[in-house]
Each structure stands twice: as structure tokens, then as C-alpha cells.
């Protein structure tokens, strides 16, 4: 994960404001705009979630059984 940029009041930015403008332009060009909501993802049906949970539990039980030599 890339850490978010923090606004700093560095001496370089204060002495050269055009550098700040260029950095903003590059960041806005390369980075996607921040979305306020994460509700764009489709909903997962409840039975899918329970099926996945059962599959994980079964896999763990099989792994423990194999480790115990059963």
C-alpha cells in the first residue's frame, strides 16, 4: 500500500511555489480522484457468504486431520 501524501510546509515549497503547482498537476494526472463512497461494489448474496464460510471451515478441518494423521 502506498502511504497518502501529507501536506508539509517545507522550505522548498515556500521558496518555490511553482514546484508546488507542478507536483499537484503530476499527482492529479497520475492518481485517481478519491471517492467518498465505497457503495459501488455489488452486494454479495448471503448464501454465497455462508458457502464460503463453510468451505473455509471444511478446509481447516481437513488440514488439522491431515496434520494429526487421521
Predicted model as a PDB file, atoms N, CA, C, CB and O in Angstrom, pLDDT in the B-factor column:
MODEL        1                                                                  
ATOM      1  N   UNK A   1       0.843  -1.176   0.000  1.00 59.00           N  
ATOM      2  CA  UNK A   1       0.000   0.000   0.000  1.00 59.00           C  
ATOM      3  C   UNK A   1       0.885   1.236   0.000  1.00 59.00           C  
ATOM      4  CB  UNK A   1      -0.957   0.000   1.214  1.00 59.00           C  
ATOM      5  O   UNK A   1       1.906   1.277   0.688  1.00 59.00           O  
ATOM      6  N   UNK A   2       0.503   2.213  -0.751  1.00 70.00           N  
ATOM      7  CA  UNK A   2       1.245   3.466  -0.801  1.00 70.00           C  
ATOM      8  C   UNK A   2       0.634   4.414   0.214  1.00 70.00           C  
ATOM      9  CB  UNK A   2       1.227   4.087  -2.233  1.00 70.00           C  
ATOM     10  O   UNK A   2      -0.579   4.624   0.236  1.00 70.00           O  
ATOM     11  N   UNK A   3       1.478   4.978   1.048  1.00 71.00           N  
ATOM     12  CA  UNK A   3       1.003   5.895   2.077  1.00 71.00           C  
ATOM     13  C   UNK A   3       0.500   7.180   1.428  1.00 71.00           C  
ATOM     14  CB  UNK A   3       2.121   6.202   3.099  1.00 71.00           C  
ATOM     15  O   UNK A   3       1.071   7.647   0.442  1.00 71.00           O  
ATOM     16  N   UNK A   4      -0.567   7.750   1.980  1.00 69.00           N  
ATOM     17  CA  UNK A   4      -1.070   9.008   1.422  1.00 69.00           C  
ATOM     18  C   UNK A   4      -0.080  10.143   1.659  1.00 69.00           C  
ATOM     19  CB  UNK A   4      -2.433   9.362   2.036  1.00 69.00           C  
ATOM     20  O   UNK A   4       0.651  10.162   2.649  1.00 69.00           O  
ATOM     21  N   UNK A   5      -0.079  11.072   0.737  1.00 68.00           N  
ATOM     22  CA  UNK A   5       0.804  12.221   0.878  1.00 68.00           C  
ATOM     23  C   UNK A   5       0.246  13.183   1.926  1.00 68.00           C  
ATOM     24  CB  UNK A   5       0.984  12.938  -0.477  1.00 68.00           C  
ATOM     25  O   UNK A   5      -0.957  13.437   1.986  1.00 68.00           O  
ATOM     26  N   UNK A   6       1.127  13.691   2.723  1.00 68.00           N  
ATOM     27  CA  UNK A   6       0.720  14.689   3.709  1.00 68.00           C  
ATOM     28  C   UNK A   6       1.206  16.053   3.266  1.00 68.00           C  
ATOM     29  CB  UNK A   6       1.268  14.344   5.113  1.00 68.00           C  
ATOM     30  O   UNK A   6       2.297  16.201   2.715  1.00 68.00           O  
ATOM     31  N   UNK A   7       0.386  17.027   3.518  1.00 65.00           N  
ATOM     32  CA  UNK A   7       0.780  18.391   3.207  1.00 65.00           C  
ATOM     33  C   UNK A   7       1.866  18.826   4.194  1.00 65.00           C  
ATOM     34  CB  UNK A   7      -0.445  19.354   3.261  1.00 65.00           C  
ATOM     35  O   UNK A   7       1.696  18.724   5.409  1.00 65.00           O  
ATOM     36  N   UNK A   8       2.962  19.302   3.661  1.00 62.00           N  
ATOM     37  CA  UNK A   8       4.036  19.777   4.527  1.00 62.00           C  
ATOM     38  C   UNK A   8       4.328  21.219   4.194  1.00 62.00           C  
ATOM     39  CB  UNK A   8       5.307  18.911   4.378  1.00 62.00           C  
ATOM     40  O   UNK A   8       4.100  21.673   3.072  1.00 62.00           O  
ATOM     41  N   UNK A   9       4.817  21.907   5.141  1.00 58.00           N  
ATOM     42  CA  UNK A   9       5.193  23.295   4.951  1.00 58.00           C  
ATOM     43  C   UNK A   9       6.717  23.356   4.877  1.00 58.00           C  
ATOM     44  CB  UNK A   9       4.638  24.203   6.102  1.00 58.00           C  
ATOM     45  O   UNK A   9       7.372  24.009   5.689  1.00 58.00           O  
ATOM     46  N   UNK A  10       7.256  22.664   3.890  1.00 56.00           N  
ATOM     47  CA  UNK A  10       8.707  22.605   3.774  1.00 56.00           C  
ATOM     48  C   UNK A  10       9.245  23.904   3.205  1.00 56.00           C  
ATOM     49  CB  UNK A  10       9.132  21.424   2.897  1.00 56.00           C  
ATOM     50  O   UNK A  10       8.528  24.664   2.554  1.00 56.00           O  
ATOM     51  N   UNK A  11      10.511  24.141   3.463  1.00 57.00           N  
ATOM     52  CA  UNK A  11      11.140  25.370   2.999  1.00 57.00           C  
ATOM     53  C   UNK A  11      11.227  25.391   1.478  1.00 57.00           C  
ATOM     54  CB  UNK A  11      12.535  25.523   3.613  1.00 57.00           C  
ATOM     55  O   UNK A  11      11.176  26.455   0.860  1.00 57.00           O  
ATOM     56  N   UNK A  12      11.359  24.214   0.879  1.00 53.00           N  
ATOM     57  CA  UNK A  12      11.439  24.128  -0.576  1.00 53.00           C  
ATOM     58  C   UNK A  12      10.152  24.606  -1.224  1.00 53.00           C  
ATOM     59  CB  UNK A  12      11.742  22.701  -1.009  1.00 53.00           C  
ATOM     60  O   UNK A  12      10.192  25.309  -2.233  1.00 53.00           O  
ATOM     61  N   UNK A  13       9.025  24.238  -0.665  1.00 50.00           N  
ATOM     62  CA  UNK A  13       7.736  24.643  -1.224  1.00 50.00           C  
ATOM     63  C   UNK A  13       7.497  26.130  -1.005  1.00 50.00           C  
ATOM     64  CB  UNK A  13       6.598  23.827  -0.600  1.00 50.00           C  
ATOM     65  O   UNK A  13       6.951  26.813  -1.872  1.00 50.00           O  
ATOM     66  N   UNK A  14       7.903  26.624   0.149  1.00 60.00           N  
ATOM     67  CA  UNK A  14       7.699  28.051   0.412  1.00 60.00           C  
ATOM     68  C   UNK A  14       8.552  28.922  -0.491  1.00 60.00           C  
ATOM     69  CB  UNK A  14       8.008  28.367   1.863  1.00 60.00           C  
ATOM     70  O   UNK A  14       8.127  30.002  -0.899  1.00 60.00           O  
ATOM     71  N   UNK A  15       9.764  28.453  -0.809  1.00 67.00           N  
ATOM     72  CA  UNK A  15      10.646  29.271  -1.632  1.00 67.00           C  
ATOM     73  C   UNK A  15      10.338  29.132  -3.119  1.00 67.00           C  
ATOM     74  CB  UNK A  15      12.089  28.900  -1.372  1.00 67.00           C  
ATOM     75  O   UNK A  15      10.684  30.014  -3.905  1.00 67.00           O  
ATOM     76  N   UNK A  16       9.691  28.032  -3.515  1.00 74.00           N  
ATOM     77  CA  UNK A  16       9.402  27.800  -4.921  1.00 74.00           C  
ATOM     78  C   UNK A  16       7.953  27.342  -5.076  1.00 74.00           C  
ATOM     79  CB  UNK A  16      10.376  26.753  -5.517  1.00 74.00           C  
ATOM     80  O   UNK A  16       7.695  26.141  -5.158  1.00 74.00           O  
ATOM     81  N   UNK A  17       7.005  28.277  -5.116  1.00 76.00           N  
ATOM     82  CA  UNK A  17       5.597  27.883  -5.216  1.00 76.00           C  
ATOM     83  C   UNK A  17       5.246  27.207  -6.538  1.00 76.00           C  
ATOM     84  CB  UNK A  17       4.723  29.089  -5.032  1.00 76.00           C  
ATOM     85  O   UNK A  17       4.283  26.442  -6.598  1.00 76.00           O  
ATOM     86  N   UNK A  18       6.009  27.473  -7.598  1.00 79.00           N  
ATOM     87  CA  UNK A  18       5.713  26.815  -8.876  1.00 79.00           C  
ATOM     88  C   UNK A  18       5.987  25.319  -8.788  1.00 79.00           C  
ATOM     89  CB  UNK A  18       6.546  27.440 -10.012  1.00 79.00           C  
ATOM     90  O   UNK A  18       5.338  24.534  -9.479  1.00 79.00           O  
ATOM     91  N   UNK A  19       6.931  24.912  -7.956  1.00 82.00           N  
ATOM     92  CA  UNK A  19       7.195  23.495  -7.755  1.00 82.00           C  
ATOM     93  C   UNK A  19       5.983  22.817  -7.123  1.00 82.00           C  
ATOM     94  CB  UNK A  19       8.443  23.296  -6.876  1.00 82.00           C  
ATOM     95  O   UNK A  19       5.655  21.677  -7.451  1.00 82.00           O  
ATOM     96  N   UNK A  20       5.331  23.526  -6.225  1.00 81.00           N  
ATOM     97  CA  UNK A  20       4.117  23.001  -5.594  1.00 81.00           C  
ATOM     98  C   UNK A  20       3.013  22.811  -6.641  1.00 81.00           C  
ATOM     99  CB  UNK A  20       3.635  23.952  -4.466  1.00 81.00           C  
ATOM    100  O   UNK A  20       2.297  21.811  -6.606  1.00 81.00           O  
ATOM    101  N   UNK A  21       2.875  23.733  -7.544  1.00 85.00           N  
ATOM    102  CA  UNK A  21       1.869  23.646  -8.595  1.00 85.00           C  
ATOM    103  C   UNK A  21       2.168  22.459  -9.513  1.00 85.00           C  
ATOM    104  CB  UNK A  21       1.815  24.960  -9.406  1.00 85.00           C  
ATOM    105  O   UNK A  21       1.259  21.723  -9.898  1.00 85.00           O  
ATOM    106  N   UNK A  22       3.430  22.276  -9.859  1.00 86.00           N  
ATOM    107  CA  UNK A  22       3.810  21.165 -10.730  1.00 86.00           C  
ATOM    108  C   UNK A  22       3.553  19.834 -10.035  1.00 86.00           C  
ATOM    109  CB  UNK A  22       5.291  21.278 -11.140  1.00 86.00           C  
ATOM    110  O   UNK A  22       3.058  18.899 -10.664  1.00 86.00           O  
ATOM    111  N   UNK A  23       3.879  19.730  -8.756  1.00 85.00           N  
ATOM    112  CA  UNK A  23       3.626  18.497  -8.009  1.00 85.00           C  
ATOM    113  C   UNK A  23       2.137  18.185  -7.969  1.00 85.00           C  
ATOM    114  CB  UNK A  23       4.180  18.607  -6.583  1.00 85.00           C  
ATOM    115  O   UNK A  23       1.745  17.030  -8.135  1.00 85.00           O  
ATOM    116  N   UNK A  24       1.310  19.188  -7.753  1.00 84.00           N  
ATOM    117  CA  UNK A  24      -0.138  19.000  -7.740  1.00 84.00           C  
ATOM    118  C   UNK A  24      -0.640  18.514  -9.108  1.00 84.00           C  
ATOM    119  CB  UNK A  24      -0.842  20.312  -7.348  1.00 84.00           C  
ATOM    120  O   UNK A  24      -1.492  17.629  -9.187  1.00 84.00           O  
ATOM    121  N   UNK A  25      -0.106  19.102 -10.170  1.00 85.00           N  
ATOM    122  CA  UNK A  25      -0.516  18.715 -11.510  1.00 85.00           C  
ATOM    123  C   UNK A  25      -0.153  17.259 -11.798  1.00 85.00           C  
ATOM    124  CB  UNK A  25       0.126  19.635 -12.545  1.00 85.00           C  
ATOM    125  O   UNK A  25      -0.971  16.505 -12.326  1.00 85.00           O  
ATOM    126  N   UNK A  26       1.064  16.868 -11.453  1.00 85.00           N  
ATOM    127  CA  UNK A  26       1.502  15.488 -11.689  1.00 85.00           C  
ATOM    128  C   UNK A  26       0.657  14.524 -10.869  1.00 85.00           C  
ATOM    129  CB  UNK A  26       3.001  15.318 -11.342  1.00 85.00           C  
ATOM    130  O   UNK A  26       0.238  13.483 -11.376  1.00 85.00           O  
ATOM    131  N   UNK A  27       0.404  14.856  -9.608  1.00 83.00           N  
ATOM    132  CA  UNK A  27      -0.404  13.986  -8.758  1.00 83.00           C  
ATOM    133  C   UNK A  27      -1.822  13.855  -9.300  1.00 83.00           C  
ATOM    134  CB  UNK A  27      -0.435  14.519  -7.324  1.00 83.00           C  
ATOM    135  O   UNK A  27      -2.371  12.753  -9.328  1.00 83.00           O  
ATOM    136  N   UNK A  28      -2.412  14.946  -9.725  1.00 82.00           N  
ATOM    137  CA  UNK A  28      -3.784  14.875 -10.242  1.00 82.00           C  
ATOM    138  C   UNK A  28      -3.841  14.145 -11.574  1.00 82.00           C  
ATOM    139  CB  UNK A  28      -4.366  16.277 -10.397  1.00 82.00           C  
ATOM    140  O   UNK A  28      -4.875  13.571 -11.917  1.00 82.00           O  
ATOM    141  N   UNK A  29      -2.760  14.155 -12.324  1.00 84.00           N  
ATOM    142  CA  UNK A  29      -2.723  13.436 -13.597  1.00 84.00           C  
ATOM    143  C   UNK A  29      -2.573  11.938 -13.386  1.00 84.00           C  
ATOM    144  CB  UNK A  29      -1.583  13.954 -14.466  1.00 84.00           C  
ATOM    145  O   UNK A  29      -3.232  11.152 -14.067  1.00 84.00           O  
ATOM    146  N   UNK A  30      -1.719  11.528 -12.456  1.00 85.00           N  
ATOM    147  CA  UNK A  30      -1.410  10.120 -12.268  1.00 85.00           C  
ATOM    148  C   UNK A  30      -2.349   9.395 -11.310  1.00 85.00           C  
ATOM    149  CB  UNK A  30      -0.020   9.988 -11.778  1.00 85.00           C  
ATOM    150  O   UNK A  30      -2.577   8.195 -11.464  1.00 85.00           O  
ATOM    151  N   UNK A  31      -2.889  10.096 -10.337  1.00 82.00           N  
ATOM    152  CA  UNK A  31      -3.706   9.450  -9.316  1.00 82.00           C  
ATOM    153  C   UNK A  31      -5.187   9.634  -9.620  1.00 82.00           C  
ATOM    154  CB  UNK A  31      -3.375  10.011  -7.926  1.00 82.00           C  
ATOM    155  O   UNK A  31      -5.601  10.669 -10.141  1.00 82.00           O  
ATOM    156  N   UNK A  32      -5.966   8.635  -9.296  1.00 76.00           N  
ATOM    157  CA  UNK A  32      -7.412   8.713  -9.487  1.00 76.00           C  
ATOM    158  C   UNK A  32      -8.016   9.616  -8.417  1.00 76.00           C  
ATOM    159  CB  UNK A  32      -8.056   7.299  -9.439  1.00 76.00           C  
ATOM    160  O   UNK A  32      -7.477   9.715  -7.314  1.00 76.00           O  
ATOM    161  N   UNK A  33      -9.121  10.272  -8.730  1.00 73.00           N  
ATOM    162  CA  UNK A  33      -9.773  11.091  -7.702  1.00 73.00           C  
ATOM    163  C   UNK A  33     -10.338  10.208  -6.596  1.00 73.00           C  
ATOM    164  CB  UNK A  33     -10.893  11.953  -8.322  1.00 73.00           C  
ATOM    165  O   UNK A  33     -10.781   9.088  -6.851  1.00 73.00           O  
ATOM    166  N   UNK A  34     -10.322  10.709  -5.391  1.00 68.00           N  
ATOM    167  CA  UNK A  34     -10.792   9.975  -4.222  1.00 68.00           C  
ATOM    168  C   UNK A  34     -12.317   9.926  -4.228  1.00 68.00           C  
ATOM    169  CB  UNK A  34     -10.272  10.624  -2.916  1.00 68.00           C  
ATOM    170  O   UNK A  34     -12.983  10.951  -4.367  1.00 68.00           O  
ATOM    171  N   UNK A  35     -12.859   8.712  -4.075  1.00 68.00           N  
ATOM    172  CA  UNK A  35     -14.309   8.560  -3.996  1.00 68.00           C  
ATOM    173  C   UNK A  35     -14.730   8.638  -2.533  1.00 68.00           C  
ATOM    174  CB  UNK A  35     -14.771   7.215  -4.640  1.00 68.00           C  
ATOM    175  O   UNK A  35     -14.067   8.087  -1.653  1.00 68.00           O  
ATOM    176  N   UNK A  36     -15.811   9.313  -2.291  1.00 65.00           N  
ATOM    177  CA  UNK A  36     -16.297   9.450  -0.927  1.00 65.00           C  
ATOM    178  C   UNK A  36     -17.037   8.194  -0.469  1.00 65.00           C  
ATOM    179  CB  UNK A  36     -17.209  10.664  -0.815  1.00 65.00           C  
ATOM    180  O   UNK A  36     -17.136   7.941   0.732  1.00 65.00           O  
ATOM    181  N   UNK A  37     -17.552   7.415  -1.401  1.00 64.00           N  
ATOM    182  CA  UNK A  37     -18.369   6.271  -1.038  1.00 64.00           C  
ATOM    183  C   UNK A  37     -17.804   4.996  -1.655  1.00 64.00           C  
ATOM    184  CB  UNK A  37     -19.818   6.486  -1.483  1.00 64.00           C  
ATOM    185  O   UNK A  37     -17.307   4.997  -2.781  1.00 64.00           O  
ATOM    186  N   UNK A  38     -17.892   3.919  -0.899  1.00 61.00           N  
ATOM    187  CA  UNK A  38     -17.455   2.618  -1.395  1.00 61.00           C  
ATOM    188  C   UNK A  38     -18.660   1.736  -1.701  1.00 61.00           C  
ATOM    189  CB  UNK A  38     -16.532   1.929  -0.375  1.00 61.00           C  
ATOM    190  O   UNK A  38     -18.522   0.514  -1.764  1.00 61.00           O  
ATOM    191  N   UNK A  39     -19.821   2.319  -1.890  1.00 69.00           N  
ATOM    192  CA  UNK A  39     -21.053   1.570  -2.120  1.00 69.00           C  
ATOM    193  C   UNK A  39     -21.227   1.153  -3.578  1.00 69.00           C  
ATOM    194  CB  UNK A  39     -22.239   2.394  -1.685  1.00 69.00           C  
ATOM    195  O   UNK A  39     -22.292   0.660  -3.950  1.00 69.00           O  
ATOM    196  N   UNK A  40     -20.208   1.339  -4.406  1.00 71.00           N  
ATOM    197  CA  UNK A  40     -20.317   0.981  -5.810  1.00 71.00           C  
ATOM    198  C   UNK A  40     -20.176  -0.522  -6.036  1.00 71.00           C  
ATOM    199  CB  UNK A  40     -19.273   1.721  -6.610  1.00 71.00           C  
ATOM    200  O   UNK A  40     -20.532  -1.020  -7.104  1.00 71.00           O  
ATOM    201  N   UNK A  41     -19.667  -1.241  -5.056  1.00 74.00           N  
ATOM    202  CA  UNK A  41     -19.465  -2.684  -5.202  1.00 74.00           C  
ATOM    203  C   UNK A  41     -20.812  -3.400  -5.162  1.00 74.00           C  
ATOM    204  CB  UNK A  41     -18.527  -3.226  -4.088  1.00 74.00           C  
ATOM    205  O   UNK A  41     -21.718  -2.999  -4.431  1.00 74.00           O  
ATOM    206  N   UNK A  42     -20.934  -4.467  -5.957  1.00 81.00           N  
ATOM    207  CA  UNK A  42     -22.200  -5.214  -5.925  1.00 81.00           C  
ATOM    208  C   UNK A  42     -22.347  -5.979  -4.619  1.00 81.00           C  
ATOM    209  CB  UNK A  42     -22.286  -6.186  -7.112  1.00 81.00           C  
ATOM    210  O   UNK A  42     -21.359  -6.393  -4.013  1.00 81.00           O  
ATOM    211  N   UNK A  43     -23.571  -6.157  -4.201  1.00 85.00           N  
ATOM    212  CA  UNK A  43     -23.839  -6.888  -2.958  1.00 85.00           C  
ATOM    213  C   UNK A  43     -23.625  -8.380  -3.181  1.00 85.00           C  
ATOM    214  CB  UNK A  43     -25.283  -6.616  -2.455  1.00 85.00           C  
ATOM    215  O   UNK A  43     -23.900  -8.905  -4.260  1.00 85.00           O  
ATOM    216  N   UNK A  44     -23.134  -9.048  -2.151  1.00 87.00           N  
ATOM    217  CA  UNK A  44     -22.919 -10.492  -2.196  1.00 87.00           C  
ATOM    218  C   UNK A  44     -24.116 -11.149  -1.517  1.00 87.00           C  
ATOM    219  CB  UNK A  44     -21.560 -10.904  -1.499  1.00 87.00           C  
ATOM    220  O   UNK A  44     -24.466 -10.780  -0.396  1.00 87.00           O  
ATOM    221  N   UNK A  45     -24.745 -12.112  -2.174  1.00 92.00           N  
ATOM    222  CA  UNK A  45     -25.870 -12.805  -1.525  1.00 92.00           C  
ATOM    223  C   UNK A  45     -25.404 -13.513  -0.255  1.00 92.00           C  
ATOM    224  CB  UNK A  45     -26.517 -13.825  -2.496  1.00 92.00           C  
ATOM    225  O   UNK A  45     -24.258 -13.953  -0.157  1.00 92.00           O  
ATOM    226  N   UNK A  46     -26.303 -13.612   0.703  1.00 94.00           N  
ATOM    227  CA  UNK A  46     -25.959 -14.213   1.995  1.00 94.00           C  
ATOM    228  C   UNK A  46     -25.528 -15.665   1.844  1.00 94.00           C  
ATOM    229  CB  UNK A  46     -27.143 -14.125   2.950  1.00 94.00           C  
ATOM    230  O   UNK A  46     -24.633 -16.120   2.555  1.00 94.00           O  
ATOM    231  N   UNK A  47     -26.159 -16.402   0.918  1.00 95.00           N  
ATOM    232  CA  UNK A  47     -25.798 -17.805   0.783  1.00 95.00           C  
ATOM    233  C   UNK A  47     -24.386 -17.968   0.238  1.00 95.00           C  
ATOM    234  CB  UNK A  47     -26.789 -18.518  -0.120  1.00 95.00           C  
ATOM    235  O   UNK A  47     -23.731 -18.970   0.525  1.00 95.00           O  
ATOM    236  N   UNK A  48     -23.897 -16.993  -0.551  1.00 95.00           N  
ATOM    237  CA  UNK A  48     -22.506 -17.033  -1.012  1.00 95.00           C  
ATOM    238  C   UNK A  48     -21.557 -16.893   0.173  1.00 95.00           C  
ATOM    239  CB  UNK A  48     -22.239 -15.915  -2.051  1.00 95.00           C  
ATOM    240  O   UNK A  48     -20.558 -17.605   0.270  1.00 95.00           O  
ATOM    241  N   UNK A  49     -21.879 -15.979   1.063  1.00 94.00           N  
ATOM    242  CA  UNK A  49     -21.023 -15.765   2.227  1.00 94.00           C  
ATOM    243  C   UNK A  49     -20.995 -16.996   3.124  1.00 94.00           C  
ATOM    244  CB  UNK A  49     -21.500 -14.549   3.020  1.00 94.00           C  
ATOM    245  O   UNK A  49     -19.933 -17.382   3.614  1.00 94.00           O  
ATOM    246  N   UNK A  50     -22.155 -17.617   3.344  1.00 96.00           N  
ATOM    247  CA  UNK A  50     -22.208 -18.814   4.187  1.00 96.00           C  
ATOM    248  C   UNK A  50     -21.518 -19.998   3.517  1.00 96.00           C  
ATOM    249  CB  UNK A  50     -23.661 -19.172   4.511  1.00 96.00           C  
ATOM    250  O   UNK A  50     -20.873 -20.801   4.192  1.00 96.00           O  
ATOM    251  N   UNK A  51     -21.649 -20.113   2.195  1.00 97.00           N  
ATOM    252  CA  UNK A  51     -20.967 -21.185   1.469  1.00 97.00           C  
ATOM    253  C   UNK A  51     -19.448 -21.022   1.578  1.00 97.00           C  
ATOM    254  CB  UNK A  51     -21.401 -21.196  -0.015  1.00 97.00           C  
ATOM    255  O   UNK A  51     -18.723 -21.997   1.774  1.00 97.00           O  
ATOM    256  N   UNK A  52     -18.990 -19.808   1.453  1.00 96.00           N  
ATOM    257  CA  UNK A  52     -17.560 -19.533   1.597  1.00 96.00           C  
ATOM    258  C   UNK A  52     -17.089 -19.863   3.012  1.00 96.00           C  
ATOM    259  CB  UNK A  52     -17.256 -18.059   1.264  1.00 96.00           C  
ATOM    260  O   UNK A  52     -16.024 -20.454   3.189  1.00 96.00           O  
ATOM    261  N   UNK A  53     -17.870 -19.487   4.012  1.00 97.00           N  
ATOM    262  CA  UNK A  53     -17.527 -19.783   5.408  1.00 97.00           C  
ATOM    263  C   UNK A  53     -17.454 -21.287   5.640  1.00 97.00           C  
ATOM    264  CB  UNK A  53     -18.555 -19.152   6.364  1.00 97.00           C  
ATOM    265  O   UNK A  53     -16.527 -21.766   6.293  1.00 97.00           O  
ATOM    266  N   UNK A  54     -18.410 -22.029   5.116  1.00 97.00           N  
ATOM    267  CA  UNK A  54     -18.404 -23.494   5.262  1.00 97.00           C  
ATOM    268  C   UNK A  54     -17.203 -24.104   4.557  1.00 97.00           C  
ATOM    269  CB  UNK A  54     -19.703 -24.101   4.702  1.00 97.00           C  
ATOM    270  O   UNK A  54     -16.599 -25.045   5.072  1.00 97.00           O  
ATOM    271  N   UNK A  55     -16.846 -23.586   3.390  1.00 97.00           N  
ATOM    272  CA  UNK A  55     -15.688 -24.093   2.660  1.00 97.00           C  
ATOM    273  C   UNK A  55     -14.397 -23.862   3.456  1.00 97.00           C  
ATOM    274  CB  UNK A  55     -15.591 -23.420   1.276  1.00 97.00           C  
ATOM    275  O   UNK A  55     -13.543 -24.746   3.521  1.00 97.00           O  
ATOM    276  N   UNK A  56     -14.254 -22.684   4.055  1.00 97.00           N  
ATOM    277  CA  UNK A  56     -13.076 -22.381   4.874  1.00 97.00           C  
ATOM    278  C   UNK A  56     -13.007 -23.317   6.077  1.00 97.00           C  
ATOM    279  CB  UNK A  56     -13.103 -20.909   5.343  1.00 97.00           C  
ATOM    280  O   UNK A  56     -11.941 -23.848   6.389  1.00 97.00           O  
ATOM    281  N   UNK A  57     -14.133 -23.521   6.751  1.00 97.00           N  
ATOM    282  CA  UNK A  57     -14.159 -24.413   7.915  1.00 97.00           C  
ATOM    283  C   UNK A  57     -13.797 -25.835   7.492  1.00 97.00           C  
ATOM    284  CB  UNK A  57     -15.552 -24.391   8.595  1.00 97.00           C  
ATOM    285  O   UNK A  57     -13.036 -26.508   8.187  1.00 97.00           O  
ATOM    286  N   UNK A  58     -14.328 -26.295   6.370  1.00 97.00           N  
ATOM    287  CA  UNK A  58     -14.005 -27.642   5.884  1.00 97.00           C  
ATOM    288  C   UNK A  58     -12.517 -27.759   5.554  1.00 97.00           C  
ATOM    289  CB  UNK A  58     -14.852 -27.983   4.640  1.00 97.00           C  
ATOM    290  O   UNK A  58     -11.896 -28.778   5.859  1.00 97.00           O  
ATOM    291  N   UNK A  59     -11.953 -26.749   4.949  1.00 97.00           N  
ATOM    292  CA  UNK A  59     -10.531 -26.779   4.617  1.00 97.00           C  
ATOM    293  C   UNK A  59      -9.667 -26.825   5.875  1.00 97.00           C  
ATOM    294  CB  UNK A  59     -10.158 -25.562   3.771  1.00 97.00           C  
ATOM    295  O   UNK A  59      -8.660 -27.532   5.908  1.00 97.00           O  
ATOM    296  N   UNK A  60     -10.049 -26.084   6.898  1.00 97.00           N  
ATOM    297  CA  UNK A  60      -9.298 -26.090   8.155  1.00 97.00           C  
ATOM    298  C   UNK A  60      -9.399 -27.454   8.826  1.00 97.00           C  
ATOM    299  CB  UNK A  60      -9.813 -24.988   9.104  1.00 97.00           C  
ATOM    300  O   UNK A  60      -8.405 -27.962   9.344  1.00 97.00           O  
ATOM    301  N   UNK A  61     -10.588 -28.053   8.823  1.00 97.00           N  
ATOM    302  CA  UNK A  61     -10.774 -29.372   9.429  1.00 97.00           C  
ATOM    303  C   UNK A  61      -9.923 -30.419   8.698  1.00 97.00           C  
ATOM    304  CB  UNK A  61     -12.270 -29.777   9.401  1.00 97.00           C  
ATOM    305  O   UNK A  61      -9.292 -31.256   9.342  1.00 97.00           O  
ATOM    306  N   UNK A  62      -9.901 -30.379   7.367  1.00 96.00           N  
ATOM    307  CA  UNK A  62      -9.097 -31.319   6.585  1.00 96.00           C  
ATOM    308  C   UNK A  62      -7.613 -31.118   6.873  1.00 96.00           C  
ATOM    309  CB  UNK A  62      -9.376 -31.150   5.079  1.00 96.00           C  
ATOM    310  O   UNK A  62      -6.877 -32.095   7.002  1.00 96.00           O  
ATOM    311  N   UNK A  63      -7.170 -29.891   6.974  1.00 96.00           N  
ATOM    312  CA  UNK A  63      -5.755 -29.628   7.292  1.00 96.00           C  
ATOM    313  C   UNK A  63      -5.375 -30.166   8.654  1.00 96.00           C  
ATOM    314  CB  UNK A  63      -5.466 -28.135   7.238  1.00 96.00           C  
ATOM    315  O   UNK A  63      -4.323 -30.787   8.801  1.00 96.00           O  
ATOM    316  N   UNK A  64      -6.228 -29.934   9.672  1.00 95.00           N  
ATOM    317  CA  UNK A  64      -5.946 -30.461  11.011  1.00 95.00           C  
ATOM    318  C   UNK A  64      -5.959 -31.993  11.012  1.00 95.00           C  
ATOM    319  CB  UNK A  64      -6.973 -29.922  12.028  1.00 95.00           C  
ATOM    320  O   UNK A  64      -5.124 -32.624  11.659  1.00 95.00           O  
ATOM    321  N   UNK A  65      -6.901 -32.579  10.290  1.00 95.00           N  
ATOM    322  CA  UNK A  65      -6.964 -34.042  10.224  1.00 95.00           C  
ATOM    323  C   UNK A  65      -5.705 -34.599   9.553  1.00 95.00           C  
ATOM    324  CB  UNK A  65      -8.230 -34.499   9.455  1.00 95.00           C  
ATOM    325  O   UNK A  65      -5.165 -35.613   9.996  1.00 95.00           O  
ATOM    326  N   UNK A  66      -5.244 -33.955   8.509  1.00 95.00           N  
ATOM    327  CA  UNK A  66      -4.019 -34.402   7.833  1.00 95.00           C  
ATOM    328  C   UNK A  66      -2.810 -34.233   8.748  1.00 95.00           C  
ATOM    329  CB  UNK A  66      -3.804 -33.617   6.520  1.00 95.00           C  
ATOM    330  O   UNK A  66      -1.913 -35.076   8.751  1.00 95.00           O  
ATOM    331  N   UNK A  67      -2.781 -33.159   9.517  1.00 94.00           N  
ATOM    332  CA  UNK A  67      -1.663 -32.930  10.436  1.00 94.00           C  
ATOM    333  C   UNK A  67      -1.650 -33.950  11.556  1.00 94.00           C  
ATOM    334  CB  UNK A  67      -1.731 -31.525  11.018  1.00 94.00           C  
ATOM    335  O   UNK A  67      -0.581 -34.328  12.037  1.00 94.00           O  
ATOM    336  N   UNK A  68      -2.824 -34.402  11.978  1.00 92.00           N  
ATOM    337  CA  UNK A  68      -2.905 -35.388  13.050  1.00 92.00           C  
ATOM    338  C   UNK A  68      -2.770 -36.817  12.530  1.00 92.00           C  
ATOM    339  CB  UNK A  68      -4.216 -35.234  13.795  1.00 92.00           C  
ATOM    340  O   UNK A  68      -2.701 -37.756  13.323  1.00 92.00           O  
ATOM    341  N   UNK A  69      -2.730 -36.992  11.218  1.00 87.00           N  
ATOM    342  CA  UNK A  69      -2.571 -38.313  10.615  1.00 87.00           C  
ATOM    343  C   UNK A  69      -3.849 -39.114  10.555  1.00 87.00           C  
ATOM    344  CB  UNK A  69      -1.555 -39.085  11.364  1.00 87.00           C  
ATOM    345  O   UNK A  69      -3.804 -40.343  10.486  1.00 87.00           O  
ATOM    346  N   UNK A  70      -4.968 -38.460  10.579  1.00 83.00           N  
ATOM    347  CA  UNK A  70      -6.245 -39.170  10.524  1.00 83.00           C  
ATOM    348  C   UNK A  70      -6.676 -39.459   9.109  1.00 83.00           C  
ATOM    349  CB  UNK A  70      -7.315 -38.377  11.222  1.00 83.00           C  
ATOM    350  O   UNK A  70      -7.733 -40.053   8.895  1.00 83.00           O  
TER     351      UNK A  70                                                      
ENDMDL                                                                          
END                                                                             
